[in-house]
Amino acid sequence: MTNAMKQKLAAGELVLCMNLRLARTVDIAMVAKAGGYRAMPLGEINDRLNADTAVIVMLETAEGIDNAEAVAALPGIDVLLIGSGDLTTDYGIPGQVDHPRLRKAYESVAEACRAHGKVLGVGGIRHNVALQGELIRLGARFVIAGTDVNYVLAGARQDTTALREIPLR
């Protein structure tokens, strides 16, 4: 995943680097796992690893949103992921996920994704099920609905609450 994607050239270089990296630096452990722990020609492994690797470009600035069409047009990009929190900060409207400017960004990136067969992704919208639903209806198929830290903390709070409710006598 790349953060703060700004330019088409950088996205193109990313795809090239991802594919070359996988094709040139495959170690034996990766080969074994990718091949289902059976013998496979290295060329097949490289192709499989490249096919199984998702390239996700994060759009977290106004410039990134402005370049979404060009980024979506690049072969090898799988997902355009809007980082809503960082984008609203860049827009000068931190955390205002219902702001019309952010809604316009969602719509323009969704259109670029549809036009080029890419997946629309959204993050930074935790605990807003209504907005998550709207974005899924808009075409989002990669939705970051929470974080590992929040899930771990929620479980820890639940366990702590249960322990505190145990009668001492």
C-alpha positions as CSV (number, residue, x, y, z in Angstrom):
1,M,0.0,0.0,0.0
2,T,1.3,3.4,-0.8
3,N,0.4,6.5,1.2
4,A,-0.4,10.0,0.0
5,M,-0.4,9.2,-3.7
6,K,0.0,12.4,-5.6
7,Q,1.3,11.8,-9.2
8,K,0.6,9.4,-12.0
9,L,4.3,8.9,-12.5
10,A,4.8,7.8,-8.9
11,A,1.9,5.3,-9.3
12,G,3.4,3.9,-12.5
13,E,6.8,3.5,-10.8
14,L,5.1,1.8,-7.9
15,V,3.4,-0.9,-10.1
16,L,6.7,-1.5,-11.9
17,C,8.6,-1.8,-8.6
18,M,6.0,-4.1,-7.1
19,N,6.2,-6.5,-10.1
20,L,9.9,-6.4,-10.4
21,R,10.4,-6.8,-6.7
22,L,8.3,-10.0,-6.7
23,A,9.9,-11.3,-9.8
24,R,13.5,-10.8,-8.6
25,T,13.5,-11.2,-4.8
26,V,11.4,-14.3,-4.3
27,D,12.9,-16.4,-1.5
28,I,12.5,-20.1,-1.0
29,A,9.9,-19.7,1.8
30,M,7.7,-17.5,-0.4
31,V,8.1,-20.0,-3.3
32,A,7.1,-22.9,-1.1
33,K,4.0,-21.2,0.4
34,A,2.9,-19.6,-2.9
35,G,3.2,-23.0,-4.7
36,G,1.2,-24.8,-2.0
37,Y,4.4,-26.4,-0.8
38,R,4.8,-28.3,-4.1
39,A,7.3,-28.0,-6.8
40,M,6.5,-25.3,-9.4
41,P,8.7,-23.5,-11.9
42,L,9.9,-20.1,-10.6
43,G,8.3,-18.3,-13.6
44,E,4.9,-19.6,-12.5
45,I,5.6,-18.6,-8.9
46,N,6.5,-15.1,-10.1
47,D,3.3,-14.8,-12.1
48,R,1.2,-16.1,-9.3
49,L,2.8,-13.8,-6.7
50,N,2.3,-10.8,-9.0
51,A,-1.4,-11.8,-9.7
52,D,-2.0,-12.4,-5.9
53,T,-0.5,-9.0,-4.9
54,A,-3.0,-6.2,-4.6
55,V,-1.6,-2.7,-5.3
56,I,-3.6,-0.2,-3.3
57,V,-3.0,3.5,-3.8
58,M,-4.1,5.8,-1.1
59,L,-5.6,9.1,-2.0
60,E,-5.3,11.4,1.0
61,T,-4.8,14.9,-0.5
62,A,-6.6,17.2,-2.8
63,E,-3.9,16.6,-5.4
64,G,-4.4,12.8,-5.1
65,I,-8.1,13.2,-5.7
66,D,-7.5,15.5,-8.7
67,N,-5.2,12.8,-10.1
68,A,-7.6,9.9,-9.4
69,E,-8.6,9.5,-13.1
70,A,-4.9,9.3,-14.2
71,V,-4.0,6.9,-11.4
72,A,-7.1,4.6,-12.1
73,A,-6.0,4.5,-15.8
74,L,-2.7,2.8,-14.9
75,P,-2.5,-0.9,-15.4
76,G,-1.5,-2.8,-12.3
77,I,-3.3,-0.6,-9.8
78,D,-6.1,-2.6,-8.1
79,V,-7.6,-0.3,-5.5
80,L,-7.9,3.5,-5.1
81,L,-8.4,4.0,-1.4
82,I,-9.6,7.3,-0.1
83,G,-8.2,8.1,3.4
84,S,-11.1,10.2,4.6
85,G,-9.5,11.4,7.8
86,D,-6.3,12.7,6.1
87,L,-8.2,14.0,3.1
88,T,-10.6,16.1,5.3
89,T,-7.6,17.4,7.1
90,D,-5.9,18.4,3.8
91,Y,-9.2,20.0,2.7
92,G,-9.3,22.1,5.9
93,I,-12.4,20.3,7.2
94,P,-10.9,17.7,9.6
95,G,-13.3,14.9,10.4
96,Q,-16.2,16.4,8.6
97,V,-17.1,13.2,6.7
98,D,-20.5,14.6,5.7
99,H,-19.0,17.7,4.1
100,P,-20.0,18.3,0.4
101,R,-16.4,18.6,-0.7
102,L,-15.6,15.1,0.6
103,R,-18.8,13.7,-0.9
104,K,-17.7,15.1,-4.3
105,A,-14.3,13.4,-3.8
106,Y,-16.0,10.1,-3.1
107,E,-18.1,10.5,-6.3
108,S,-15.3,11.5,-8.6
109,V,-13.0,8.6,-7.4
110,A,-15.9,6.2,-7.7
111,E,-16.4,7.3,-11.3
112,A,-12.7,6.9,-12.1
113,C,-12.8,3.4,-10.6
114,R,-15.9,2.4,-12.6
115,A,-14.4,3.8,-15.8
116,H,-11.2,1.8,-15.4
117,G,-12.4,-1.4,-13.7
118,K,-10.7,-0.6,-10.4
119,V,-12.0,-1.1,-6.8
120,L,-13.1,1.9,-4.8
121,G,-11.8,1.8,-1.2
122,V,-12.6,4.1,1.7
123,G,-11.2,4.4,5.1
124,G,-11.5,6.8,8.0
125,I,-15.2,6.3,8.4
126,R,-15.3,4.0,11.4
127,H,-18.5,4.0,13.5
128,N,-20.5,5.6,10.7
129,V,-22.6,2.7,9.3
130,A,-24.9,5.1,7.4
131,L,-22.0,6.6,5.5
132,Q,-20.5,3.1,5.0
133,G,-23.7,2.0,3.4
134,E,-23.9,5.0,1.1
135,L,-20.3,4.4,0.0
136,I,-21.0,0.7,-0.6
137,R,-24.0,1.7,-2.8
138,L,-21.7,4.1,-4.6
139,G,-19.5,1.2,-5.5
140,A,-17.0,0.8,-2.6
141,R,-15.8,-2.8,-2.2
142,F,-12.9,-2.2,0.1
143,V,-14.2,-0.6,3.3
144,I,-12.0,-0.1,6.4
145,A,-14.7,-0.2,9.0
146,G,-12.3,-0.4,12.0
147,T,-8.8,-0.9,13.1
148,D,-7.0,-3.8,14.8
149,V,-6.2,-1.6,17.8
150,N,-9.9,-0.6,18.2
151,Y,-11.0,-4.2,18.0
152,V,-8.4,-5.3,20.5
153,L,-9.4,-2.5,22.9
154,A,-13.1,-3.3,22.5
155,G,-12.4,-6.9,23.5
156,A,-10.2,-5.8,26.4
157,R,-12.9,-3.4,27.7
158,Q,-15.5,-6.2,27.4
159,D,-13.3,-8.6,29.4
160,T,-12.5,-5.9,32.0
161,T,-16.1,-5.1,32.5
162,A,-17.0,-8.8,32.9
163,L,-14.2,-9.2,35.5
164,R,-15.3,-6.2,37.4
165,E,-18.8,-7.5,37.6
166,I,-17.7,-10.8,39.4
167,P,-19.0,-10.7,43.0
168,L,-16.2,-10.8,45.5
169,R,-18.3,-12.8,47.9
